[in-house]
Amino acid sequence: MDIEKIIEFDKIKEMWMNLAVTEGAKEKIRKMSYCLEETKLRKMMRDTTQGKNLMEKLGTPPLQNTGEIHEILNAAELGSCLTPSQLGQVERVLASIRRLKLYLERGKDFGNSLAYYEENLDSLESLREEISRQIRNEEVDDYASKDLARIRKEIVKCREEMKGKAEQVMRTHKACMADNFCTFRGGRVCVPVKKEFKLKIPGSVLDKSSTGNTLFIEPAGAAKYYEELQSLKIGEENEVYRILYTLTDMVSSAAERLREDIFYMEKLDFIFSKGKLSMDLEGVEPSFNTERKIALISARHPLMDKNINIPLQFEIGVDTRGIVITGPNTGGKTVAIKTVMLNCMMAQCGLHVTCREADICMNSSYLCDIGDGQNISENLSTFSAHIKNVLEVLREADKESFVIMDELGSGTDPAEGMGIAIVILEELKKRGGLFLVTTHYPEVKEYAKKQGEIVNARMTFDKETLRPTYQMVIGEAGESCALYIADRLGMPNEMLRTAVRAAYGEDALRAWNFQKEEKKPENKTAGKIIRRKEKKRGKELEEKYHIGDSVMVYPEKKIGIVCQGINEKGVLRVQLPGKKIWINHKRVKLHVKASELYPEDYDFSIIFDTVENRKIRHNMDRKYTEELIVMEEENREA
């Protein structure tokens, strides 16, 4: 059970971490949990208050992140040569320590106890000055030593003489040059010579252009300067390493003292971060008691907008161990119990609380069951997850615990849920700790009313505006107001009577004060009907095609002749070459009407009947016969 996440203390810690500067302070905040030692907790709270007061007087303290400095100190102690960049980081940390000492020194004028941490800091001025003098812009400065300054001057002079020799050659042999400036190849000076004048310029060919028409030649007279330059660079490198090793040794010697400085800087950063959080949240220092009592005056949820959040008045303890909170949905019950626990946990972590005043007891554990808790991965229903959490809470709860539970006994049959809610309250009472629970069961309210050390409380509700006021009244049981809200919002009296009778019985119905006169509910859908698509009647379909009509059959686009009209299913029979088919009228289009193709009273059996059938039909018309007309095999298409 992640209590910090459930009550949103993890979000408070995230805000808190963002206000810290050093990685050490951030890590301490990340691992922070509520304190169980009274002396230590009172010291933590004093530090928070002193840190806030000092920043209100002097502004934000000059702190710096010290993330990589530990690795640098370890490397120095192991004998590695620190780079100019690493030495620069050491110098910046020492400068920050120096500024912090000055900041705390000014704080002594206000009698602030944190200011005396200044005496534990040593800015190691001699080391800082040496690094600052010899390292500039993450490089060893030219004047870090006399020898280095002399060598670098000679390097500059040698380069100029080498370049001057090359320019002299270019002036002397101007016609042989492919360009009017010299260049460097691998640290050697070169002149650009046209290919055909190669033999006129004494020296070594170092490179050539991509076309091969230009050769880059080091003049013979400039070669000696290159040798001298290389010798000077070796001397420069040796002197730079000597300086770096000297500074590294100084850092190594001061490493232990510097670690102590960093320890105190991170400790002060942790303290000041608490003060910054208090300033951001407009928090106040709470007082602590040993009487198992919590009293919050004008408390607010620290993550809610303070301009919108309505302050909460709350008190529990001494004669009262548990509070059963009832009231309408969205009335602020869950926010209220979270606000109480979150402020208590903040206080026990040495943080200021978001109240006007607060008197809080220390708790050995914070336990809660909030939310539906449904866990799909573990195949737990809302009720199963709820009971699992409750049992875990009951296993851990003791007389110094603080427990909150939301919607006690919910998620199952109301009668059984009510019974479970009461037995949970009994167990919490036996444990002897402080607890807050919310519920909608009237039986639970009655139970709390009859029990010692448990009281009812309600979240108030404005019946005129139909809005919750988010105020808690301890000592009174609340009501859900569901029927009242339904009445105000226009539920017909007939429906309300049924609801009141089912919920509270006939006596309650006779006493119910209806908000409006009996009025027959309007049927807002009167006059509105569903307009269905009219089906085409068989007679209309029959008139669409006649026997003998020439039609186009789709999608084959074959021409056929209607040999039997449309039936009630919208299907007609068409004569195609070599066969007759049944086909839906939607796949047929009139091509030429029969009246345009055949004379009136035309005998279509000439077209559609076989010779044998026509003879039989003729005999049937004039005498009795036992002959049968043979029907052709039907072809059907979808």
N, C-alpha and C positions, 0 to 999 in steps of 0.2 A: 504493500500500500504506500504510494508516494504522497505523503501528507502535504509536502511543500507544493506539489503541483496541483493537488485538489483544492487547496485554499488560496492558490496563486502566490505563495511566497516565493516561488521560483522567478516570477516576474519582478518582484521587489529586488531579489538578488541580482537579476540582470541589470536593472536600473543602477543598483549600487556598484556593480563591477565597472560599468561605463564611467563612473565618477572617479575611479582609482586610476593612478598613473603608472605605477610600477607593476611588473608581472608578479612579484612576490605578494603584493597586496591583493591583486586580482585572484590569485590562487587561494589565498586565505579566505576571501569572501566566498569563493566557489565551494569550499569545504565547510563553511560556517554552519553550525547547528546551535540550537538553544543551549544556554549555559545552565548547569545544575549546581554551581557553587555560588552561594550568596555573596561572599566577599569579592570574588572575582567579577561577578555580574555588576555589583555596585561600582567597582573600579571602571569597568567597561562603559557604564552609563555616564560616569563623571567625565571620562575622556571624550565621549561624544559631545557632551555639553560644552566642555572647554574648547574643543576643536571648533565647534560652531561659533562660540563667542569670539575666539581669536580671529576667525575669518571675517566675522562681521566688523571687527575693528581694523584689521590689516589687509583684508582681501585674500585672494587665493595664494596659497604657499608656493614657493618656487621649487617644485619637484620635477624629477626627470626619470624616465624609464631606465632601469638598470638591467634589462634582460640579458645582454651578452657579456656584462662585465665579469660575471663569475667564471665563464669560460676563458676570458682573457687572463684573469688572475691565475687560474690553474695552469695555463700554458706558460706563463712567466715563471711559476714555481718549478715547472718541469724542465726549465732550461731552454725553451724555445725562444727564438728571437722575435719579439713583437714587431708588427709592421707599423709604419707611421699612422695608418688608419686606426689600428687598435690603440696605439698610444694616444691618439686624438680622442678616442672614446673615454679613456681613463681621465684625460684632462677635463673633458666636459662634465663627467660625474663629479670630479673634485670641485669644479667651479660651481656646480649645483649645490654641493654640500656647503660650500662657502656662503652662497646666497641664503641657504636655509638657516645657517647659523646666525646670519645678520637678521633674518626675519624673526627668529625666535628670540634673539636678543632684544628686539623692539617689544616683543610680547611681554617681557618681564615688567615693563612699565605699567601693565594692567594687572599685575599680580596673577597672571594665568599660569596654572601649574604645568601645562604642556611646554611652556617657554623654557623650562629648566632642562628639557631634553637637549638643549644647546650645549650643555656641559659634557654630554656624552659624545658629541661630534668633534672630529678632528679633520679639518680641511686639508691637512698635509701640504701646507703652503709651499715648502721648499720643492717638493716633488711636482706640484702643479706648475710652479714658475719655471722649473727646468724643462718640463715637457712643452709648456707654452712658448718658451724661448727657442727651443731647438726644432719643434715641429710646427710647420705652417701649411695650411691647406692640404693636410694629409701627405706632406712630403718633408724630408729633412731640410731645414732652412739653410741657405748659403752661409749664414753666419753662426751656424751651430757650433763651429770651432774655427780657430785661426787657420789650421791646416786645410780644412775643407774650403774656407773662403779663398785661400791662396791657390789651391788646386783648380777650383772652378774658374777663377780669373785666368789662370794659365790655359785652361781648356778653351775659353772664349777667345783668348789671344791667338792660340794655335789655329783655331778654326778660321779666324779672320785672315791670318797669314796664308793659310792653305787656299782660301778662296781668292785672296789677292794675287797669288801666284797664277791661279787658273785664269783670272781676268787679264793679267798681263800677257799671257800666251794668246788669249783671244784678240787682244788689241794688236799684237804683233802679227798675227796671221788672220786678220779679219776676213780676207777673201776665202779662206779655207773653211770658215765656220758655216754650219747649217742654221744656226740661230745666234742671237746676240746675248745669251746668258748661259752661265754654267749651272750644273746640277750635281746631285750626289747619288752615287750608287754604292750601297753597302757601307756607307760612312766615308767613302772616298769621293773626292771632288773630280768632276769630269767636264770636258769641253765637248760640244757637239761638232764633229768634223765631218765634212762631206767625204763620201767614200773614196773619191778619186784623189783626195789630198792626204790620204792615210799616212804615207811615208814622210810627209813634210812636218808632222807633229811628233816629236820624240815622246814616247810614253807607252803605257799599257792600255790595250783595248779592253774595256770592262763590260761593254754592252753595245747593242745596236738597235736601231729602230725596227718596227715591224716590216717595213719595206726593204730594209737593208741598205738604204741610201745614206743613212746617218750613223756614224760610229761615235761612241762615247769613250773618249780617251782620257786617262789620268796622266797629266803632264809629268815628265820625269822629275822636274824640280819640286812638285807638290807631294811626291811619294814620301819624302823624309818627314814631312809634317804629319802625315797619317800615322807613321810609326810612333812619333812623339805623342800624338793624340791618344793612341791606344794605351801607352804607358801611363798617361795622366788619368785616363778613365779607370784603370786598375787601381791607381792610388785613391781616386774618388770613391770607388766602391768599397775599398778597405776602410776608409775613414767613415763612410756612412754606416757600415756594419759595426764599427767600433762605437759610434754614438748610439745606435739602436740597442746594442748589447748593454751599454752602460745604463741607458734609461730602463731597459727591461729588468736589469738587476735592481735598480732603485724601486721599480714597481713590485718586484718579488719580495723585497725587504719590507715593503709597506703593505703587503697583501692582507695580512691578518688585521691590521688596523683599518684598512679600507673595507674589509668585510663587515667589521663592526659598524662602520659608518652606514653602509648599505642596509644592514639589519635595522638600524634606527630610522633610516629614511623610509624603508618599507613599512615599519611599524607606524610612523607618523602619517604616511600616506593612507594606511588602513583607517586610522583615527579620523583624519581629515575627510576621508570619503564618507564616513558616517555623518559628519557634520554637514557635508554638501547635500547628502540625501535629506537630512532634516530641513535644510533651507529650501530645497526643492519642493518638499511635501508640506512645508509649514508645520513641522512636527513640534512636539513639546516633550520635555523629560517627564516620564512617569515616576511615581513613587512605588516602592515595593512593600508588601506586608507578609507576615508569616501566619495569617489567620485564615487562609484559604478563602480569600475574598477578592472579587473583581468589581471595580466601579469605574465606569467610563462615562464621562460627561461630554456631550456633543461630539461623539465619536463618528468618524466617517471612513468609508472604504478608501484606502490610499491610492487605489488605481482608478477611482472614479473622479470625474470632473468636480472639483470642490465648489464650483459655482452652481452646479445642478444637484449634487448630492445633499440629501437632507440629514442633518446630524442626528445621531442615535443616543438615547439616554438609556444606560444599562447598569444593572447592579445584581450581583449574586454572591452568596457566601454566608458564613456564620450560621444562620438558622435555615437557610435555603441552599440545598445541594443541586437541585435540578429545576429547570424551567421548561414547561410545555407550551410552545408558541403556536397559536392558531390564527386564522384570518383568511381573507380572500386570496384567490390566486393572483399572482403579480403584485401581491401586497408588500413584498420586500422581506419575507421570512428568511429565505436562503441568504440574501445579501446581508441581513442582520447577523446571522450566526457566523457567517464568514468574516464579517467586520470585527466581531468580538475576538474570534480565534486569531485572526491575522495580526491584530494589534497586540495581543498577548505574546505571540511568537516573536514579533519584532522587538518588543520590550525585552524578552528573555535572550535576544541576540545582541543586546546592548544598543538598540536603535531607539530613536525617539518615536513616539506614536502620534497618529493623526487624531488627536482629541484636544479639547480645551483643557481638560484635566483627566488624570488617570491614576488609579491606585490598583496595582496588579500583584497577584501572588505568583510565585514560581510554580511551575508544573513539571512533574517528572516525565510526562509524555503527553503528546497531542495526538488524539485519535478521532477519526471522522468517517462518516458514510454519507456521501453527497452524490447526487446524480443517479441516473438509472443504472449505471454500472454494467450495462449489457456488454458481454464479451463474446464476440462471434468466434474468435480463434479458439477459445476454450469451450465453445458450445454451451454457454451459460445464458439463461434467460435473464430478464430484468430482475425478477424476484430471486432467482438462484444466486445471481451475483450480489444482490443486496444482502441476502442471508449470509453468504460467505464473508462479506465484509463485516457484518454485525458480529459474527462469531469470533472473527479475528480481533475486533475491538474489545469484546468481552473477555477474551483470553489475556489481553495486555493491560486492561484497565485496573487501577488500584486507587487508593484513597487520595493520591496526589496527582491523578490524571485529570485531563480536561478533555471532554468528549462532546462532539456535535454530531447530530444525525438529522438528515432531512427526509421528510415524508415517511415517518416511522410506520412500518407495517404495510407500505403500499406495494402494488404490483401483483396482488392476488385477491382471492375472494374477500370482500369487505369484512364479513363476520370473522373469518379466520385471521385476516390481517389485523383486526382490532385486538384479538386475543394475543397475537404475537407481539404487538406493540406494547401491551400492558406487561407481559412477562419480561420484555427487554427493559422496560422502566424499572421493574422490580429488581432485576439483576444489577442495573446501573446503581440503584439505590444501595444495594448490598455492598458494592465495591467501595462506596464512600467518596468517590471523586465528584468533581463538578461536571454537569452535563446540560446541554441545550438540545432540545429536539423540536421538530416541527411536525404537525399532523393535521388531518381533517376529521379524524374520528371523534364524534361527540362523546362516546364512551370513555375515550382516553382523557378527555377534558374532565369528565365526572370523576374518573379515577384520581387525577391530579388534585382535584378539589378536596378529596377526602383524605389524601395522604399528607403526612408530615414531611417536611424538608423538600417537598415538590410543590411548585406553584404554577398556576396558569399565567399566560401572558398573551396579549393579542396585538396584532398589527392593525392600526386604526385605518378607517375607510370613510371617505367623504360620500355620504349617500346622496348629496345634491349633485355633485359633479361626476359621481360614479368613478372616482379615482382614488387610489390608495394614497395615504399621506406619509407612509414609511416611518411612522412613529410607533414605538413599542410601549404598551401600557402593562406593567407587571402587576399581577394580582387579579386580572380579569381574563375570562375566557373569551375568545373571539368566535366569530361565525363566518361561514364561507360567503354569505350574501348572494349566493347564486340565484335564489328565487327572487330576491329583492331586485337584483340587477335585471333579471329576465322581465320582471314586472315593469320596471322603469323603461326598458327598451321596447316595450310594446307587445309582450306575449299576451294573447287573449286570456280573459279571466277564466274561461271554461278550461283551457289547458292548465292554467295556474292552479285552479282548484284540484284538478287531478294530481298535479305534482305535489302540492302541499299535503293532500290526503295520503298519498303514497309515502311521503317522507316522514310526516309527523302525526298523522291520524286526524280524526274528525274534530277533536277539541281544538287543535291548532288551526284547523280550517275555519271554525266559527270565529276564532279570535283574529284571523288574518285581516289586515287593513289593506284592501286593494287600492292602488294608486290612481285608478281611473274608472270611469263609468263603463258598464258592460257595453260592448260594441261588437257587432258581428264583424268578424275579420273579413277584410276585402280580399277578393280573389283577383290578384293583379294579372292573372293570365286569362281572365274572362275575355272572350271575343277573339282570342288568339287560337288558331287551329293550324295543324300540320297540313300543308298542301302536298298531297301525294301525286305522283305522276299517273295520269289517266291511261288505262290500258285501252288499246284499240280493239274495238269489238269485231267479232268474226264477220259480221255483215259488211262492215267497211272494208275489211281485208278482201272479202270475196269480190268487191267491186274494183279492186286494184288491177287484177289481171283476168283475162278471159281466154277460153280455149281458142287456139289459133294465133294468139299474139306472138310476134317474133321478139325474143328477148336476148339480152347479152348476159352470159353466165360468168361471174367473177370468182377467183382471180384469173382463170384461164382465158377469159375474154372470147368464149366460144358462143356462136349463134345457135339458138335452139328455138323450138316452138312449144308453147304451153299446151299440154295435152290433158291436164286436169287442174282445176282451179285450187285456190288456197283453202286449206282446211282451218279448223278452229285453232290449230297450233301454229299457224302462219307458214305452213309448208305447202308447196305446190309441186306438180310433176311436169317435167320438161323433156321433150323429145330431142335428143342429140343424135348425131350420126351413129347408127348402129346400136343405140341403147336409149332407155328412158331412165331418168333419175328423179329422185325426190330431193328437193333443195329448199332451204329457208329463203323466204321472200326477200330478206335483207341482202342476199348475194345475187339478186337478179335485178336487171334494169330493163325497162321497156325499150324495145328497138323500133318496131313498127306494129301498129294495132292491126288486129285481125280484120277489122272492117275495111282497111285499106288494101289488104292482100287478097281477100276472098269475097265472092258475091254473097248476098244475104241468103240464108237457109242452106249454106254450103254443108255437104255431108263430110265431116272431118274423119269419119271412120275410114274413108278412102286413104287417108294419110296414116292414121294411127293403128288400124287393125290389119291383121294378116288376111290373105285371101280366104283361107279356111274359115276363120272366124266370121268373116263377112257373109259367107254362104250359109253358115249355121244361123247367124242372126236373121238372114233373109227368110229361111225356112221357119224360124220361130214366129215371125210376123204373120205367116199365112196358114200354118198348120202345127199340130202337135208333133214333137220329135224328141227322141231320147239322146240326141247328140249333145255334147258339152262344149262350151267355149273354153279353150285353153288359154289361161292368163300367162303373160310373159313373166319371166323372173324379174323381180324388181331390183333396181339399183338405187342405193341411198347414199347421199352425201351429207356430211355434217353441215 
